[in-house]
Amino acid sequence: MTETKQYPQTFFQPDPGACQVLLVRHGQSAPFVEGEPFPLVDGQGDPPLSPLGQWQAQQVGKRLASEPIDAIYATSLQRTSQTATPLAATLDKPIMIEPDLREVFLGVGEGGLFRKMSAEGHPSTEAMRANREWGEVEGAETNLQFAGRTVPALQRLAENHPDQLIAVFVHGGTIGSLLAHALGINMFSMMGSRNSAISHLVVNRSQWVVRSFNDAAHAGPLTADAEPPT
């Protein structure tokens, strides 16, 4: 009797040489206080983590502690390296810095002022949302300029880590830029990553594949974003 061939459902496998990237948004940063702008690093606001952000950093560190991570990266803004620190300590790995993955430059909104402008419905932030374009804010990077530094930066990291898994601690805007590039869509369609959320991206020379977006199960329910548990 001839055996009937079976074709089971297969599982996703990265192409040989591809790099698997865990994009992690930093924990919540300290609030902007009117009249007290954030210190600047290379012209960009550099607030530290808030107490909730520190708790979120601990949670994402625990979440990723058992993953076979080969390298850890952060940006030149302290909130990303602070978020990466618990994981780096657990895995006994250094945090390497990639400045070109820092957040979008916000022009006149830098130093934390963008938060006030946005909350008060400033015309430029309203135009930014309506037109889905960062460049509507005076002096800010355009979508094209932002992607023009973030996409090549991640490609460089991926090429340095073929067939490896890396954790890259970045910013909400950066995650939107990178995932939008992978999907061929406007980056504002991928905004809204929760603080400390994980997105999974597979990067190689020919294509980028999005495996997941905005996984923050370790940070509790959505209503837990106000203050750390006691």
C-alpha positions in Angstrom: 0.0 0.0 0.0 1.4 3.4 -1.0 1.8 5.7 1.9 0.0 9.0 1.5 2.3 12.0 1.7 1.6 14.5 4.4 2.5 18.2 4.4 2.4 19.6 7.9 2.1 23.3 8.5 5.6 24.7 8.8 7.1 27.3 11.2 8.8 30.6 10.3 12.5 30.3 9.8 14.8 33.3 9.2 16.8 33.2 6.0 20.5 32.2 6.5 22.5 35.2 7.6 19.5 37.2 8.8 19.6 38.9 12.2 16.7 38.7 14.6 16.2 42.0 16.4 14.2 42.7 19.5 13.3 46.4 19.4 12.6 47.5 23.0 11.1 50.9 23.7 12.6 52.6 26.8 10.6 52.8 30.0 8.6 55.9 30.9 10.8 59.0 31.1 10.5 61.8 33.7 7.8 64.4 33.1 8.5 67.8 31.5 8.1 70.6 34.0 7.3 74.0 32.4 10.3 76.3 32.7 12.7 73.4 33.4 13.7 72.0 30.0 15.4 68.6 29.8 19.2 68.7 29.5 20.3 68.2 25.9 22.6 65.7 24.3 23.6 66.6 20.7 20.6 69.0 20.7 18.0 66.5 21.9 16.2 66.2 25.2 17.7 63.7 27.5 15.4 63.0 30.5 16.1 60.0 32.8 13.6 57.3 33.6 10.7 58.0 36.0 10.1 55.6 38.9 7.6 53.8 36.7 10.2 53.6 33.9 12.7 52.1 36.3 10.2 49.4 37.2 9.4 48.8 33.6 13.1 48.4 32.9 13.3 45.7 35.6 10.3 43.9 34.1 11.5 43.8 30.6 14.9 42.7 31.8 13.3 39.7 33.6 11.1 39.0 30.5 14.2 38.7 28.2 16.6 37.1 30.6 16.1 33.6 29.2 16.4 34.6 25.5 19.7 33.7 23.7 20.6 37.3 23.2 24.1 37.8 21.6 24.4 41.6 22.0 22.6 44.6 23.6 22.4 48.1 22.1 21.0 51.4 23.2 21.0 54.9 21.8 23.0 58.0 23.0 20.0 59.1 25.1 20.1 57.9 28.7 16.6 56.6 29.0 17.5 53.7 26.6 20.6 52.6 28.3 18.9 52.9 31.7 16.2 50.6 30.4 18.8 48.1 29.1 20.8 48.0 32.3 18.9 45.3 34.2 19.1 42.9 31.2 22.7 43.7 30.6 23.5 43.0 34.3 21.6 39.7 34.2 23.3 38.5 31.0 26.7 40.1 31.9 26.9 41.8 28.5 28.0 45.4 27.7 25.6 48.0 26.4 26.8 49.2 23.0 25.7 52.6 21.8 24.3 53.4 18.3 23.6 57.1 18.2 21.8 57.0 14.8 18.9 55.1 16.4 18.0 58.0 18.8 14.6 59.6 18.7 13.4 61.9 16.0 14.8 65.5 16.4 11.9 67.7 17.3 13.3 71.2 16.4 11.5 73.9 18.4 9.9 71.1 20.5 13.2 69.8 21.9 14.0 69.8 25.6 10.5 68.5 26.5 8.6 71.4 25.0 7.0 69.2 22.4 5.0 67.5 25.2 3.5 70.9 26.2 2.9 71.8 22.5 1.1 68.5 21.9 -1.0 68.7 25.0 -2.1 72.2 24.2 -3.0 71.5 20.6 -0.2 73.7 19.1 -0.9 74.2 15.3 2.3 72.5 14.3 1.7 69.4 16.3 -1.9 69.3 14.9 -0.5 69.6 11.4 2.0 66.9 12.2 -0.7 64.4 13.1 -3.1 65.4 10.3 -0.3 65.1 7.6 1.5 62.2 9.3 4.8 64.1 9.0 7.3 65.0 11.7 8.6 67.9 9.6 5.5 69.9 10.2 7.1 70.9 13.6 9.4 73.8 12.9 13.1 72.7 12.7 12.2 69.0 13.2 13.5 66.1 11.1 11.2 65.0 8.3 10.0 61.5 8.0 12.5 60.9 5.2 15.4 62.3 7.1 14.5 60.3 10.2 14.3 57.1 8.3 17.4 58.0 6.4 19.5 57.6 9.6 17.5 54.9 11.5 17.1 52.4 8.7 20.8 52.3 7.7 21.8 52.2 11.4 19.8 49.0 12.0 20.9 47.5 8.8 24.5 48.0 10.0 23.8 46.3 13.3 22.1 43.4 11.5 25.1 42.9 9.2 27.4 42.7 12.2 25.3 39.9 13.8 24.3 37.4 11.1 22.3 34.4 12.4 22.2 36.1 15.9 19.6 37.6 18.2 20.2 41.2 19.4 18.2 43.4 21.8 18.1 47.1 20.7 16.7 49.6 23.2 15.3 52.6 21.3 12.4 55.1 21.2 8.8 55.0 20.1 9.4 57.1 17.1 12.4 55.0 16.1 10.3 51.8 16.3 7.7 53.4 14.1 10.3 54.4 11.6 11.9 50.9 11.4 8.7 48.9 11.3 7.1 51.2 8.7 10.2 50.7 6.5 9.7 46.9 6.8 6.0 47.2 5.9 6.3 50.0 3.3 3.9 52.3 5.0 3.8 55.7 6.7 5.6 55.6 10.0 2.7 57.2 11.9 0.8 54.0 11.3 3.3 52.2 13.7 3.3 54.8 16.5 2.1 54.2 20.0 4.5 51.5 21.2 4.0 51.2 25.0 7.0 52.0 27.3 9.2 48.8 27.6 7.2 47.0 24.8 9.0 44.6 22.6 8.8 44.4 18.8 10.4 41.5 16.9 12.0 42.2 13.5 14.0 40.0 11.2 16.5 41.9 9.1 18.6 40.8 6.1 19.8 42.5 3.0 16.9 41.5 0.8 13.9 42.1 3.1 12.8 42.9 6.6 10.1 40.8 8.3 7.9 42.0 11.2 7.2 39.2 13.6 5.5 41.1 16.4 4.7 44.6 17.6 4.1 46.2 21.0 4.3 43.2 23.2 4.2 44.5 26.8 2.7 41.6 28.7 5.4 42.0 31.2 4.3 45.5 32.1 0.8 44.5 33.2 -2.6 45.7 31.9 -2.9 49.0 30.0 -4.3 50.6 33.1 -0.9 49.9 34.9 0.8 52.7 33.0 0.2 55.3 35.8 2.6 54.2 38.5 4.7 51.2 39.5 3.1 48.5 41.6 3.8 48.6 45.3 
